[in-house]
Amino acid sequence: MVQRILRLFHYEFGGLHRAAVLLAMSAILSSFLGLIRDRLLAGTFGAGRSLDIYYASFRVPDILYNLVALSLVSVTVLIPLFLEKVKDSKRDARVFLNGVLTVFLGVMIFLALMFFIFAPALAKIIAPGFSAQDIARLVVLTRIMLLSSILLGLSNLLSTVIQSYRRFFIYALSPLFYNAGIIFGIIFLYPVFGMKGLAFGVVLGAFLHAFIQVPGLIKLGYAPRLSFNISFADIKKVLLFSLPRSIGLGTQQIVLIFITAIASALSAGSIAVFHFSLNLQSVALNVVGVSYSVAAFPTLAKLFVNNQKKEFLKHTVSAARQIIFWSVPASVFFIVLRAQIVRTILGTGFFSWSDTRLVAAGVALFSVSITAQALVVLFVRAFYAAGKTKKPLVVNLFSSVCIIALSFLLVRVLSLSAPAGEFFEKIMRVEGIGGTEMLALPLAFSLGMIFNAMVLIRSFSKFVDFPILKSVRIMFIQVLGASLLMGAVSFFFLRVLDNLFDIHTTIGVFLQGFVAGVFGIMVWYASLRSAGNGELKEITDSLKQKFWKTPVIAPEPNEL
């Protein structure tokens, strides 16, 4: 068994579903560690100002990471270019990667130093509602976390080779080690160093995220090393190709900066509630959307490079159908069982019942757009695989403006209009607690992402001259109908089980949600099976095949 597991490090996963399921399993494990991380944070601090500072301290490092690392060394940028180099020779590919690595480290270190120096001024922009003491704490954490941006960017560069050779098992381990490092920081470093220990844990996780990929890279013959044999023509090509992505990722960070700035002026804990809600809904997003998109991207890039346009389209639509198949019931599941999910995962220590109700409402609002967020991830990657970067840039820019405008507008409406605020609180079941105006932020985010997905899919349909929405309509109706039925059954059993379990205890809340969810899932499965849903059969057949019995593909670099 140990040998089989070790051999997985160097296996190439050839099928979309097997690769996606492997990445989904990794996402589940990583999300589980992420939930442990959030539970430790919630129990230790509660949804208060300390966690507001902690989450705000990610903003400047994330700007550096997204503007440079996720553009210059993003797999969506490098994989198509790397595959072109491999077609010529492995040596050319190695020279290309080492040149990018050298330029990347030089740029990142220089910018990190600039951000380090100007961190106090940036902190005042990011959190204008913080006191001077809070700003000082924010600056310290921000400066420490800048190192994690460099390490995660390096990890992205290394994963270009790993994913190009479809060694997804190694890639799948990285996020597990990242969250493990953060958890280590909470448990062992925080008691020693205080809040700085949390930042040290993030840096440790980023280091492990990169280091785990190095042995696989060496075995493939791409040991990373600095080089002054740099092809500036290739670097220019990477920069020109990545510029739209840089701007697009920059707009996403601007959205989060605006949201953080708005939340910093609201009730203490608003930033923490927003991020707890975002992290919980991201479990479903990462397991479904990111897994299928990451698994599909190398194949999409290869198909487009080889001019196999029909297979490219077929692969994209197949991934979209699977994303819809899983994300729609996940959305309904999170909306119906939101209170049980939040209380079970975060309900400990200083995390109060008011915190639970606010985060649960935020989870529901985010969950409305899980399918849209997952499809955005897929179709942005599909555009990049085809070498088309301007269209997703324009769509992302416009949707980002919409999210920012809606955030300001909705917060103002809920704060100043008593009837609107009371009506909204009643719908979200958060009557009688303070700070509910911050729920405008996840609502604005979801509305913007739904708009983004609709425009992006229509644009891609025109690009490939194929009606994607029409092709998935029947399947979407089947899945939505089964999911709504699942939600109704789960809600019914929640009411029935109120008196059976002691919902004043964590185990009672968990059992109530678990049993109600199981009955709902059974109904969902039975509904789709009776309807003869093709995706259900396809997934079932794929899961019957053991990973370790997958034929090993011994790729020759010139033929990838």
C-alpha positions in Angstrom: 0.0 0.0 0.0 2.9 2.4 0.9 4.5 1.7 -2.5 1.2 2.4 -4.3 0.9 5.7 -2.5 4.5 6.7 -3.3 4.0 5.8 -6.9 1.1 8.3 -7.0 3.7 11.1 -6.7 4.8 10.4 -10.2 1.6 9.2 -11.9 0.0 11.1 -14.6 -3.8 11.3 -14.3 -5.2 11.2 -17.8 -8.9 11.5 -17.3 -10.8 14.7 -16.3 -12.9 13.0 -13.7 -10.1 11.0 -12.0 -7.9 14.1 -11.8 -10.8 16.2 -10.6 -11.8 13.7 -8.0 -8.2 13.5 -6.8 -8.1 17.3 -6.5 -11.6 17.3 -4.9 -10.3 14.8 -2.3 -7.4 17.2 -1.6 -9.7 20.1 -1.5 -11.9 18.3 1.1 -8.9 17.5 3.3 -7.5 21.0 2.9 -10.9 22.5 3.6 -11.1 20.2 6.7 -7.8 21.6 7.9 -9.1 25.1 7.0 -12.2 24.5 9.1 -10.0 23.4 12.0 -8.0 26.6 11.5 -11.1 28.8 11.5 -12.5 27.0 14.6 -9.3 27.6 16.5 -9.4 31.3 15.5 -13.1 31.6 16.3 -12.7 30.0 19.7 -9.6 31.9 20.6 -10.7 35.4 19.6 -14.4 35.4 18.6 -15.6 37.6 15.8 -14.0 40.8 17.2 -11.4 43.4 16.4 -8.4 41.1 16.8 -9.5 38.9 13.9 -10.5 42.0 12.0 -6.8 43.0 12.2 -5.6 39.5 11.3 -7.7 39.2 8.2 -7.0 42.8 7.1 -3.3 42.0 7.3 -3.6 39.8 4.3 -4.7 42.6 2.0 -1.2 44.1 1.2 0.5 40.7 0.8 -2.4 39.6 -1.4 -1.9 42.6 -3.6 1.7 41.7 -4.1 0.8 38.0 -4.6 -2.0 38.7 -7.1 -0.4 41.5 -9.1 3.0 39.8 -9.6 3.0 36.2 -8.5 -0.4 35.2 -9.9 0.3 37.0 -13.2 4.0 36.5 -13.9 4.1 32.9 -12.7 0.5 31.9 -12.9 -0.1 28.4 -14.3 -2.8 29.8 -16.5 -0.1 32.0 -18.1 2.9 29.7 -18.0 1.4 26.3 -18.9 0.5 27.1 -22.5 4.0 28.8 -23.0 5.7 25.9 -21.2 4.0 23.3 -23.4 5.2 25.1 -26.5 8.8 25.1 -25.2 8.5 21.3 -24.3 7.4 20.6 -27.9 10.8 22.0 -29.0 13.1 20.5 -26.4 13.2 19.9 -22.6 16.3 22.0 -22.4 14.5 25.0 -23.9 11.7 24.5 -21.3 14.2 24.4 -18.5 16.0 27.6 -19.6 12.6 29.3 -19.9 11.5 28.3 -16.4 14.8 29.3 -14.8 14.7 32.6 -16.5 11.2 33.3 -15.3 12.2 32.2 -11.8 15.2 34.7 -11.7 13.1 37.6 -12.9 10.2 36.7 -10.6 12.4 36.6 -7.5 14.1 39.9 -8.3 10.8 41.7 -8.9 9.0 40.2 -5.9 11.9 41.0 -3.4 12.1 44.6 -4.7 8.3 45.2 -4.4 8.1 43.4 -1.0 10.7 45.8 0.3 8.7 48.8 -1.1 5.5 47.5 0.6 7.4 46.9 3.8 8.5 50.5 3.9 5.1 52.0 3.0 3.1 49.6 5.1 1.9 52.3 7.6 0.4 54.4 4.8 -1.2 51.4 3.1 -2.7 50.2 6.4 -4.6 53.5 6.8 -6.1 53.1 3.3 -7.1 49.5 3.9 -8.6 50.0 7.3 -9.6 53.7 7.7 -12.0 52.7 10.5 -9.3 51.3 12.8 -7.8 53.2 15.7 -4.1 54.2 15.7 -3.3 51.2 18.0 -5.1 48.8 15.7 -3.2 50.3 12.7 0.1 49.7 14.4 -0.8 46.0 15.0 -1.9 45.7 11.4 1.4 47.1 10.1 3.4 44.5 12.1 1.4 41.5 10.8 1.4 42.9 7.2 5.2 43.2 7.1 5.7 39.6 8.3 3.2 38.2 5.8 4.9 39.8 2.9 7.3 36.8 2.9 4.4 34.4 2.3 3.6 36.2 -1.0 7.1 35.4 -2.3 6.9 31.8 -1.2 3.4 31.2 -2.6 4.5 32.8 -5.9 7.5 30.5 -6.0 5.1 27.5 -5.4 3.0 28.6 -8.3 6.0 28.6 -10.6 7.0 25.1 -9.5 3.4 23.8 -10.0 3.6 24.8 -13.6 5.8 21.8 -14.4 3.9 19.6 -12.0 0.5 20.3 -13.6 1.8 20.3 -17.1 3.0 16.7 -16.5 -0.4 16.0 -14.8 1.3 15.0 -11.5 -1.7 16.1 -9.6 -1.0 14.1 -6.5 2.0 16.3 -5.6 0.0 19.5 -6.5 -2.9 18.2 -4.3 -0.7 18.0 -1.2 0.4 21.7 -1.3 -2.7 23.3 0.3 -2.8 20.6 3.0 0.7 21.7 4.1 -0.3 25.3 3.9 -3.2 25.0 6.3 -1.1 22.7 8.5 1.5 25.5 8.9 -1.2 28.1 9.8 -2.7 25.7 12.4 0.8 25.2 13.9 1.1 28.9 14.2 -2.3 29.2 16.0 -1.6 26.4 18.5 2.2 26.7 19.1 3.4 30.2 17.9 0.5 32.4 19.1 1.1 31.5 22.8 4.7 32.5 22.5 4.7 35.5 20.1 1.1 36.7 20.4 -0.6 37.9 17.2 2.8 37.9 15.4 2.8 34.1 15.9 -0.3 33.9 13.6 1.6 35.6 10.9 4.6 33.4 11.4 2.3 30.4 10.9 1.1 31.8 7.5 4.7 32.1 6.4 5.5 28.6 7.5 2.5 27.3 5.6 3.6 29.1 2.5 7.1 27.6 2.8 5.7 24.1 3.1 3.3 24.8 0.1 6.4 25.3 -2.1 8.8 22.8 -0.6 6.6 19.7 -1.1 6.8 20.2 -4.8 10.6 20.4 -5.1 11.3 16.6 -5.0 8.8 15.9 -7.9 10.3 18.8 -9.9 13.8 17.4 -9.5 12.6 13.9 -10.6 11.1 15.4 -13.7 14.5 17.1 -14.5 13.5 20.6 -13.7 15.5 21.4 -10.6 14.8 25.1 -9.9 17.9 27.3 -10.0 18.7 31.0 -10.7 20.1 31.8 -14.1 21.4 34.8 -15.9 20.8 33.1 -19.3 17.5 34.9 -19.6 15.6 35.2 -22.8 14.0 38.7 -22.4 11.9 38.0 -25.5 10.3 35.2 -23.6 9.9 37.3 -20.5 8.3 40.0 -22.6 5.9 37.5 -24.0 5.0 36.3 -20.5 4.4 39.9 -19.4 2.3 40.8 -22.4 0.2 37.6 -22.0 -0.2 38.2 -18.3 -0.9 41.9 -18.3 -4.7 41.5 -18.7 -4.6 38.9 -15.9 -2.6 41.2 -13.7 -5.2 43.9 -14.1 -8.0 41.4 -13.6 -6.5 40.1 -10.4 -5.8 43.6 -9.3 -9.5 44.5 -9.6 -10.4 41.5 -7.4 -8.0 42.7 -4.8 -9.4 46.2 -5.1 -12.8 44.8 -4.4 -11.5 43.1 -1.2 -9.7 46.3 -0.2 -12.9 48.3 -0.5 -14.9 45.7 1.3 -12.3 45.6 4.1 -12.3 49.4 4.3 -16.1 49.6 4.5 -16.2 46.8 7.1 -13.5 48.5 9.2 -15.9 51.4 9.8 -18.8 49.2 10.8 -19.2 47.2 14.1 -16.1 45.4 15.4 -15.9 41.9 14.0 -17.5 42.8 10.6 -14.3 41.9 8.7 -14.0 38.6 10.6 -17.7 37.7 10.0 -17.2 38.4 6.3 -14.1 36.2 6.0 -15.6 33.4 8.2 -18.6 33.3 5.8 -16.4 33.5 2.7 -14.2 30.7 4.0 -17.2 28.4 4.7 -18.8 28.8 1.3 -15.4 28.4 -0.2 -15.3 24.8 0.9 -17.9 23.9 -1.7 -16.3 26.3 -4.3 -12.9 24.7 -3.9 -14.1 21.1 -3.9 -16.2 21.6 -7.0 -15.2 24.6 -9.1 -11.5 24.8 -8.5 -11.0 21.0 -8.7 -12.6 20.6 -12.1 -11.1 23.8 -13.4 -7.5 22.9 -12.4 -8.0 19.3 -13.7 -9.3 20.6 -17.0 -6.9 23.5 -17.7 -3.7 21.6 -18.8 -5.8 19.5 -21.2 -7.6 22.5 -22.5 -4.3 24.3 -23.2 -2.9 21.2 -24.9 -6.0 20.7 -27.1 -6.0 24.4 -28.2 -2.2 24.4 -28.8 -2.7 21.3 -31.0 -5.6 23.0 -32.8 -8.2 20.4 -31.6 -11.0 22.9 -31.3 -13.9 20.4 -31.1 -12.2 18.5 -28.3 -11.4 21.8 -26.6 -15.1 22.7 -26.6 -16.2 19.3 -25.5 -13.8 19.3 -22.6 -15.0 22.7 -21.4 -18.7 21.9 -21.6 -18.1 18.6 -19.8 -16.3 20.4 -16.9 -19.1 23.0 -16.8 -21.8 20.3 -16.6 -20.0 18.6 -13.7 -19.6 21.9 -11.9 -23.3 22.6 -12.1 -24.1 19.1 -11.1 -22.2 19.4 -7.8 -22.4 23.2 -7.0 -26.2 23.6 -7.2 -27.0 21.1 -4.5 -24.1 22.4 -2.5 -25.6 25.9 -2.5 -29.0 24.6 -1.4 -27.4 22.4 1.3 -25.4 25.4 2.7 -28.4 27.7 2.7 -30.8 25.3 4.5 -28.2 24.0 7.0 -26.3 27.2 7.5 -26.9 27.6 11.2 -26.0 23.9 11.9 -22.9 24.2 9.8 -21.6 27.4 11.4 -22.4 26.4 15.0 -20.8 22.9 14.6 -17.6 24.3 13.0 -17.1 27.6 14.8 -19.2 27.4 17.9 -16.6 27.2 20.6 -14.8 29.4 23.1 -15.4 33.2 22.5 -17.5 32.6 19.4 -21.0 33.8 20.5 -24.5 32.9 19.4 -24.8 36.4 17.8 -21.6 35.7 15.9 -23.1 32.4 14.8 -26.3 34.0 13.4 -24.3 36.7 11.5 -21.9 34.2 9.9 -24.8 31.9 9.1 -26.6 34.7 7.3 -23.3 35.6 5.5 -22.9 31.9 4.4 -26.4 31.9 2.9 -25.8 35.1 0.9 -22.4 33.8 -0.4 -23.9 30.4 -1.2 -26.4 31.9 -3.7 -23.4 32.5 -6.0 -21.4 29.3 -5.5 -22.3 28.0 -9.0 -21.5 31.3 -10.6 -18.2 31.6 -8.8 -17.2 28.1 -9.9 -18.2 28.7 -13.5 -16.2 32.0 -13.5 -13.1 30.1 -12.5 -13.6 27.5 -15.3 -14.4 29.9 -18.1 -11.6 32.4 -17.2 -9.2 29.4 -17.5 -10.8 28.3 -20.7 -10.2 31.7 -22.2 -6.6 31.7 -21.0 -6.1 28.2 -22.5 -7.2 29.6 -25.8 -4.9 32.6 -25.4 -7.8 35.1 -25.1 -7.1 37.3 -22.1 -8.9 40.6 -22.9 -12.5 39.4 -22.7 -12.3 38.0 -19.1 -10.5 41.1 -18.1 -13.2 43.4 -19.3 -15.9 41.3 -17.7 -14.1 41.1 -14.4 -13.5 44.8 -14.4 -17.1 45.7 -14.9 -18.3 43.1 -12.3 -15.8 44.4 -9.8 -17.1 48.0 -10.2 -20.6 46.6 -9.7 -19.6 44.8 -6.5 -17.9 48.0 -5.1 -20.9 50.2 -6.0 -23.4 47.8 -4.6 -21.4 47.4 -1.4 -21.5 51.2 -0.7 -25.2 51.4 -1.8 -26.5 48.4 0.2 -24.6 49.3 3.4 -26.0 52.8 3.2 -29.6 51.6 2.6 -29.5 49.1 5.5 -27.9 51.6 7.8 -30.1 54.6 7.1 -33.5 53.0 6.2 -35.0 51.4 9.2 -37.8 49.6 7.2 -35.3 48.2 4.8 -33.0 47.1 7.6 -35.8 45.4 9.5 -37.1 43.7 6.5 -33.7 42.4 5.6 -33.0 41.2 9.1 -36.3 39.3 9.2 -35.5 37.5 5.9 -32.0 36.6 7.1 -33.3 35.7 10.6 -30.9 38.1 12.4 -33.4 40.2 14.3 -32.3 41.7 17.5 -28.5 41.6 17.0 -26.1 44.4 16.1 -23.9 44.8 13.1 -26.3 43.3 10.5 -25.5 46.1 8.0 -22.3 44.2 7.1 -24.4 41.5 5.5 -24.7 43.9 2.6 -21.2 43.0 1.7 -21.7 39.3 0.9 -24.9 40.2 -0.8 -23.2 42.6 -3.1 -20.4 40.1 -3.8 -22.8 37.4 -4.8 -24.8 39.6 -7.1 -21.6 40.8 -8.8 -20.4 37.2 -9.3 -23.7 36.0 -10.8 -23.5 38.9 -13.3 -19.9 38.0 -14.0 -20.7 34.4 -14.8 -23.6 35.1 -17.1 -21.6 37.6 -19.2 -18.5 35.4 -19.3 -20.4 32.3 -20.4 -22.2 34.3 -23.1 -18.9 35.7 -24.3 -17.3 32.3 -24.4 -20.4 30.9 -26.3 -19.8 33.5 -29.0 -16.1 32.8 -29.1 -16.6 29.0 -29.7 -19.9 29.5 -31.7 -21.8 27.1 -29.4 -24.8 27.8 -27.2 -23.4 26.6 -23.9 -26.3 27.8 -21.7 -28.8 26.0 -24.0 -26.7 22.8 -24.0 -26.9 22.5 -20.1 -30.4 23.8 -19.7 -32.2 20.4 -19.2 -29.5 19.1 -16.9 -29.6 22.3 -14.9 -33.4 22.1 -14.5 -33.0 18.4 -13.4 -30.3 19.2 -10.8 -32.1 22.4 -9.6 -35.4 20.5 -9.1 -33.7 17.7 -7.2 -31.7 20.2 -5.1 -34.8 22.2 -4.2 -36.5 19.0 -3.2 -33.5 18.0 -1.1 -33.6 21.4 0.6 -37.3 21.1 1.4 -36.9 17.6 2.9 -33.8 18.7 4.9 -35.7 21.7 6.2 -38.7 19.5 7.2 -36.5 17.2 9.2 -34.7 20.1 10.9 -38.1 21.0 12.4 -38.9 17.4 13.2 -35.6 16.8 14.9 -35.8 20.0 17.1 -37.2 18.0 20.0 -35.2 14.9 19.4 -31.7 16.4 19.8 -30.5 18.9 22.4 -29.7 21.8 20.1 -28.1 23.7 22.9 -25.0 21.4 22.6 -22.6 21.2 19.7 -23.2 17.4 19.3 -26.9 18.0 19.3 -26.7 20.7 16.6 -24.4 18.5 14.5 -26.7 15.4 14.7 -29.7 17.5 13.8 -28.0 18.9 10.7 -26.4 15.6 9.8 -29.6 13.5 9.9 -31.6 16.2 8.1 -28.9 16.4 5.5 -28.7 12.7 5.0 -32.4 12.5 4.3 -32.2 15.4 1.9 -29.2 13.8 0.0 -31.0 10.5 -0.3 -34.0 12.3 -1.9 -31.6 14.2 -4.2 -29.9 11.0 -5.4 -33.2 9.2 -5.9 -34.7 12.1 -7.8 -31.7 12.3 -10.2 -31.5 8.5 -10.6 -35.2 8.2 -11.5 -34.7 11.0 -14.0 -31.9 9.1 -15.6 -29.4 11.9 -15.1 -26.3 11.3 -17.3 -23.9 13.2 -15.0 -24.8 11.0 -12.1 -24.1 7.9 -14.1 -20.8 9.3 -15.4 -19.6 10.2 -11.9 -20.6 6.8 -10.5 -18.7 5.0 -13.2 -15.6 7.2 -12.7 -15.6 6.6 -8.9 -15.6 2.8 -9.4 -12.1 2.9 -10.9 -9.3 2.8 -8.4 -6.6 5.5 -8.7 -3.7 3.1 -8.3 -5.0 0.9 -11.2 -4.9 3.8 -13.5 -2.4 3.1 -16.3 0.9 4.9 -15.9 1.6 7.2 -18.7 5.3 7.6 -19.4 5.3 11.0 -21.2 8.0 11.9 -23.6 8.5 15.7 -23.2 8.6 16.3 -26.9 5.1 14.8 -27.3 3.2 16.6 -24.6 
